[in-house]
Amino acid sequence: MESTAATSLASLWDEVFGTQPDPDLWVVIATAVAALAAIVPHGVWRLSRNAITIAHEGGHGLIALLTGRTLTGIRLHSDTSGLTVSRGKPTGLGMILTAAAGYTAPPLLGLGGAALLGSGRITLLLWLSTILLVAMLVMIRNAYGALTVLLTGGTFVVVSWLAGPQVQAAFAYAVVWFLLLGGVRPAFELQAKRRRGGAGDSDADQLSRLTHLPATVWLVMFHVVSLCALMGGGRWLLNL
């Protein structure tokens, strides 16, 4: 029994942390096109943006914990907005990093995912994503948010356990492309809202109050992070 258990654990370890063959180039390009199709049309984006909101609020929550703040809850709303509440010092580096983590989280997660895929670790990417979604589910404080995270996490579980290697590879590449490409649009949307006089309490405005720097500086930072992540992650995905 002990020998069988050890063999099973070793096999599972190799499966999760081992490498898988890269998909054909046409699959990589097709998944990029599919990600764009979920981002560019406004009607589709209203639905798919929920996934970006999960990453956005998850970024706030993760950095809040890493900087020693107390995370009290995360709420996701049907209009694709969200709210992450944490307790701690209302000023200082921890609060600044927490506020800055939202718009930067989707592209940086995409960049990290591209690094994993570039090294052939497709299964590891799927498992890590599932673990992060389960951890986030614990902190969700409203029904819509719980449903959204459950559906997203359930999709990862089904693909990880039931799908074949080719489907897993295509799914993983589509997810990473979506984070990289979808991480670019929210900063432009925020810029447009601020130009119209809206979004007065956005992350950029909160950072402005915390740092005494113009909100435009932080908006530019969001653009720089998302565009650089897209360029770097795209090179890894395309093996350039």
SEZA-206770 format. One record per residue (C-alpha): chain; x negated, y negated, z negated; residue number from 0; residue in three letters. Coordinates in nm, 2 decimals. Layout:
% residues N
('A',(X,Y,Z),NUM,'ALA')
...
This chain:
% residues 240
('A',(0.00,0.00,0.00),0,'MET')
('A',(-0.28,-0.24,-0.09),1,'GLU')
('A',(-0.46,-0.17,0.23),2,'SER')
('A',(-0.14,-0.22,0.43),3,'THR')
('A',(-0.07,-0.55,0.26),4,'ALA')
('A',(-0.43,-0.67,0.31),5,'ALA')
('A',(-0.41,-0.58,0.67),6,'THR')
('A',(-0.08,-0.76,0.71),7,'SER')
('A',(-0.22,-1.07,0.54),8,'LEU')
('A',(-0.53,-1.06,0.76),9,'ALA')
('A',(-0.32,-1.03,1.07),10,'SER')
('A',(-0.10,-1.32,0.96),11,'LEU')
('A',(-0.41,-1.53,0.89),12,'TRP')
('A',(-0.55,-1.46,1.23),13,'ASP')
('A',(-0.22,-1.54,1.40),14,'GLU')
('A',(-0.17,-1.87,1.23),15,'VAL')
('A',(-0.53,-2.00,1.22),16,'PHE')
('A',(-0.65,-1.83,1.54),17,'GLY')
('A',(-0.65,-1.98,1.88),18,'THR')
('A',(-0.40,-1.92,2.16),19,'GLN')
('A',(-0.47,-1.97,2.54),20,'PRO')
('A',(-0.39,-2.31,2.68),21,'ASP')
('A',(-0.08,-2.32,2.91),22,'PRO')
('A',(-0.12,-2.40,3.28),23,'ASP')
('A',(-0.17,-2.76,3.37),24,'LEU')
('A',(0.18,-2.77,3.53),25,'TRP')
('A',(0.33,-2.68,3.20),26,'VAL')
('A',(0.15,-2.97,3.03),27,'VAL')
('A',(0.26,-3.21,3.29),28,'ILE')
('A',(0.62,-3.08,3.29),29,'ALA')
('A',(0.64,-3.12,2.91),30,'THR')
('A',(0.52,-3.48,2.94),31,'ALA')
('A',(0.79,-3.55,3.20),32,'VAL')
('A',(1.05,-3.38,2.97),33,'ALA')
('A',(0.93,-3.60,2.68),34,'ALA')
('A',(0.97,-3.91,2.90),35,'LEU')
('A',(1.32,-3.80,2.99),36,'ALA')
('A',(1.41,-3.80,2.62),37,'ALA')
('A',(1.26,-4.14,2.56),38,'ILE')
('A',(1.32,-4.37,2.86),39,'VAL')
('A',(1.70,-4.34,2.92),40,'PRO')
('A',(1.87,-4.56,2.65),41,'HIS')
('A',(2.16,-4.31,2.59),42,'GLY')
('A',(1.93,-4.02,2.54),43,'VAL')
('A',(1.69,-4.23,2.33),44,'TRP')
('A',(1.98,-4.31,2.08),45,'ARG')
('A',(1.99,-3.94,2.00),46,'LEU')
('A',(1.62,-3.84,2.03),47,'SER')
('A',(1.51,-4.14,1.83),48,'ARG')
('A',(1.62,-3.95,1.52),49,'ASN')
('A',(1.31,-3.74,1.55),50,'ALA')
('A',(1.09,-4.05,1.55),51,'ILE')
('A',(1.28,-4.18,1.25),52,'THR')
('A',(1.20,-3.85,1.07),53,'ILE')
('A',(0.83,-3.90,1.14),54,'ALA')
('A',(0.85,-4.27,1.05),55,'HIS')
('A',(1.01,-4.22,0.71),56,'GLU')
('A',(0.80,-3.92,0.64),57,'GLY')
('A',(0.49,-4.13,0.70),58,'GLY')
('A',(0.62,-4.38,0.44),59,'HIS')
('A',(0.69,-4.10,0.19),60,'GLY')
('A',(0.36,-3.91,0.24),61,'LEU')
('A',(0.14,-4.22,0.20),62,'ILE')
('A',(0.34,-4.33,-0.10),63,'ALA')
('A',(0.26,-4.00,-0.27),64,'LEU')
('A',(-0.11,-4.01,-0.16),65,'LEU')
('A',(-0.15,-4.36,-0.30),66,'THR')
('A',(-0.01,-4.26,-0.64),67,'GLY')
('A',(0.34,-4.40,-0.60),68,'ARG')
('A',(0.65,-4.21,-0.72),69,'THR')
('A',(0.87,-4.11,-0.42),70,'LEU')
('A',(1.23,-4.12,-0.53),71,'THR')
('A',(1.41,-4.04,-0.20),72,'GLY')
('A',(1.45,-4.07,0.17),73,'ILE')
('A',(1.76,-4.15,0.37),74,'ARG')
('A',(1.82,-4.11,0.74),75,'LEU')
('A',(2.11,-4.28,0.91),76,'HIS')
('A',(2.31,-4.21,1.22),77,'SER')
('A',(2.20,-4.54,1.38),78,'ASP')
('A',(1.85,-4.40,1.37),79,'THR')
('A',(1.74,-4.63,1.09),80,'SER')
('A',(1.60,-4.50,0.76),81,'GLY')
('A',(1.50,-4.59,0.41),82,'LEU')
('A',(1.22,-4.46,0.19),83,'THR')
('A',(1.23,-4.56,-0.17),84,'VAL')
('A',(0.93,-4.53,-0.40),85,'SER')
('A',(0.84,-4.67,-0.74),86,'ARG')
('A',(0.51,-4.82,-0.84),87,'GLY')
('A',(0.32,-5.15,-0.83),88,'LYS')
('A',(0.51,-5.38,-0.59),89,'PRO')
('A',(0.18,-5.52,-0.45),90,'THR')
('A',(-0.17,-5.40,-0.38),91,'GLY')
('A',(-0.33,-5.15,-0.14),92,'LEU')
('A',(-0.10,-4.86,-0.21),93,'GLY')
('A',(0.21,-5.07,-0.12),94,'MET')
('A',(0.04,-5.21,0.19),95,'ILE')
('A',(-0.06,-4.86,0.31),96,'LEU')
('A',(0.29,-4.73,0.24),97,'THR')
('A',(0.45,-5.01,0.44),98,'ALA')
('A',(0.21,-4.97,0.73),99,'ALA')
('A',(0.26,-4.60,0.75),100,'ALA')
('A',(0.60,-4.60,0.92),101,'GLY')
('A',(0.54,-4.73,1.27),102,'TYR')
('A',(0.20,-4.57,1.28),103,'THR')
('A',(0.31,-4.22,1.16),104,'ALA')
('A',(0.47,-4.08,1.49),105,'PRO')
('A',(0.17,-4.17,1.71),106,'PRO')
('A',(-0.08,-4.06,1.46),107,'LEU')
('A',(0.10,-3.73,1.40),108,'LEU')
('A',(0.11,-3.69,1.78),109,'GLY')
('A',(-0.27,-3.75,1.79),110,'LEU')
('A',(-0.33,-3.49,1.52),111,'GLY')
('A',(-0.10,-3.25,1.71),112,'GLY')
('A',(-0.29,-3.32,2.03),113,'ALA')
('A',(-0.62,-3.24,1.85),114,'ALA')
('A',(-0.48,-2.90,1.74),115,'LEU')
('A',(-0.34,-2.82,2.08),116,'LEU')
('A',(-0.67,-2.92,2.24),117,'GLY')
('A',(-0.85,-2.66,2.02),118,'SER')
('A',(-0.59,-2.40,2.11),119,'GLY')
('A',(-0.41,-2.38,1.77),120,'ARG')
('A',(-0.05,-2.38,1.89),121,'ILE')
('A',(0.08,-2.15,1.61),122,'THR')
('A',(-0.09,-2.36,1.34),123,'LEU')
('A',(0.08,-2.67,1.48),124,'LEU')
('A',(0.42,-2.51,1.46),125,'LEU')
('A',(0.37,-2.38,1.11),126,'TRP')
('A',(0.23,-2.71,0.97),127,'LEU')
('A',(0.52,-2.90,1.13),128,'SER')
('A',(0.77,-2.66,0.97),129,'THR')
('A',(0.60,-2.70,0.63),130,'ILE')
('A',(0.61,-3.08,0.65),131,'LEU')
('A',(0.98,-3.07,0.75),132,'LEU')
('A',(1.06,-2.84,0.45),133,'VAL')
('A',(0.87,-3.07,0.22),134,'ALA')
('A',(1.06,-3.37,0.35),135,'MET')
('A',(1.40,-3.20,0.32),136,'LEU')
('A',(1.34,-3.18,-0.06),137,'VAL')
('A',(1.33,-3.56,-0.07),138,'MET')
('A',(1.63,-3.64,0.15),139,'ILE')
('A',(1.91,-3.81,-0.04),140,'ARG')
('A',(2.20,-3.82,0.21),141,'ASN')
('A',(2.40,-3.57,0.41),142,'ALA')
('A',(2.32,-3.70,0.76),143,'TYR')
('A',(1.95,-3.70,0.68),144,'GLY')
('A',(1.97,-3.34,0.54),145,'ALA')
('A',(2.15,-3.22,0.85),146,'LEU')
('A',(1.90,-3.39,1.09),147,'THR')
('A',(1.60,-3.24,0.91),148,'VAL')
('A',(1.76,-2.90,0.88),149,'LEU')
('A',(1.83,-2.89,1.25),150,'LEU')
('A',(1.48,-3.00,1.34),151,'THR')
('A',(1.32,-2.76,1.10),152,'GLY')
('A',(1.54,-2.48,1.21),153,'GLY')
('A',(1.44,-2.53,1.57),154,'THR')
('A',(1.07,-2.50,1.47),155,'PHE')
('A',(1.14,-2.18,1.27),156,'VAL')
('A',(1.33,-2.02,1.56),157,'VAL')
('A',(1.06,-2.10,1.81),158,'VAL')
('A',(0.78,-2.00,1.57),159,'SER')
('A',(0.94,-1.66,1.49),160,'TRP')
('A',(1.15,-1.56,1.79),161,'LEU')
('A',(1.00,-1.72,2.10),162,'ALA')
('A',(0.72,-1.58,2.31),163,'GLY')
('A',(0.38,-1.74,2.34),164,'PRO')
('A',(0.46,-1.93,2.66),165,'GLN')
('A',(0.78,-2.08,2.51),166,'VAL')
('A',(0.59,-2.17,2.19),167,'GLN')
('A',(0.32,-2.34,2.39),168,'ALA')
('A',(0.57,-2.54,2.60),169,'ALA')
('A',(0.76,-2.64,2.29),170,'PHE')
('A',(0.45,-2.75,2.10),171,'ALA')
('A',(0.33,-2.96,2.40),172,'TYR')
('A',(0.67,-3.12,2.44),173,'ALA')
('A',(0.68,-3.21,2.07),174,'VAL')
('A',(0.34,-3.37,2.08),175,'VAL')
('A',(0.40,-3.56,2.40),176,'TRP')
('A',(0.73,-3.68,2.25),177,'PHE')
('A',(0.55,-3.81,1.94),178,'LEU')
('A',(0.28,-3.98,2.14),179,'LEU')
('A',(0.51,-4.14,2.40),180,'LEU')
('A',(0.80,-4.19,2.16),181,'GLY')
('A',(0.57,-4.36,1.91),182,'GLY')
('A',(0.51,-4.64,2.16),183,'VAL')
('A',(0.87,-4.76,2.21),184,'ARG')
('A',(0.97,-4.85,1.85),185,'PRO')
('A',(0.71,-5.13,1.82),186,'ALA')
('A',(0.84,-5.28,2.15),187,'PHE')
('A',(1.19,-5.26,2.01),188,'GLU')
('A',(1.09,-5.43,1.69),189,'LEU')
('A',(0.91,-5.70,1.89),190,'GLN')
('A',(1.23,-5.76,2.09),191,'ALA')
('A',(1.44,-5.78,1.78),192,'LYS')
('A',(1.21,-6.03,1.62),193,'ARG')
('A',(1.21,-6.24,1.93),194,'ARG')
('A',(1.59,-6.26,1.90),195,'ARG')
('A',(1.56,-6.36,1.54),196,'GLY')
('A',(1.66,-6.02,1.39),197,'GLY')
('A',(1.48,-5.76,1.19),198,'ALA')
('A',(1.38,-6.01,0.92),199,'GLY')
('A',(1.30,-5.74,0.67),200,'ASP')
('A',(1.11,-5.51,0.90),201,'SER')
('A',(0.79,-5.33,0.80),202,'ASP')
('A',(0.59,-5.61,0.98),203,'ALA')
('A',(0.77,-5.88,0.77),204,'ASP')
('A',(0.72,-5.68,0.45),205,'GLN')
('A',(0.35,-5.64,0.53),206,'LEU')
('A',(0.33,-6.02,0.60),207,'SER')
('A',(0.46,-6.09,0.26),208,'ARG')
('A',(0.23,-5.84,0.10),209,'LEU')
('A',(-0.09,-5.96,0.28),210,'THR')
('A',(-0.01,-6.32,0.37),211,'HIS')
('A',(-0.09,-6.25,0.73),212,'LEU')
('A',(0.15,-6.33,1.01),213,'PRO')
('A',(0.40,-6.05,1.09),214,'ALA')
('A',(0.27,-6.07,1.45),215,'THR')
('A',(-0.07,-5.94,1.33),216,'VAL')
('A',(0.09,-5.63,1.20),217,'TRP')
('A',(0.31,-5.59,1.51),218,'LEU')
('A',(0.00,-5.60,1.72),219,'VAL')
('A',(-0.16,-5.34,1.50),220,'MET')
('A',(0.14,-5.11,1.55),221,'PHE')
('A',(0.10,-5.16,1.93),222,'HIS')
('A',(-0.28,-5.09,1.92),223,'VAL')
('A',(-0.24,-4.77,1.71),224,'VAL')
('A',(0.04,-4.63,1.92),225,'SER')
('A',(-0.13,-4.70,2.26),226,'LEU')
('A',(-0.47,-4.58,2.14),227,'CYS')
('A',(-0.31,-4.26,2.01),228,'ALA')
('A',(-0.13,-4.21,2.34),229,'LEU')
('A',(-0.45,-4.25,2.54),230,'MET')
('A',(-0.66,-4.03,2.31),231,'GLY')
('A',(-0.40,-3.76,2.26),232,'GLY')
('A',(-0.32,-3.76,2.63),233,'GLY')
('A',(-0.68,-3.69,2.71),234,'ARG')
('A',(-0.69,-3.39,2.47),235,'TRP')
('A',(-0.36,-3.25,2.61),236,'LEU')
('A',(-0.48,-3.28,2.97),237,'LEU')
('A',(-0.83,-3.16,2.88),238,'ASN')
('A',(-0.99,-3.46,3.03),239,'LEU')
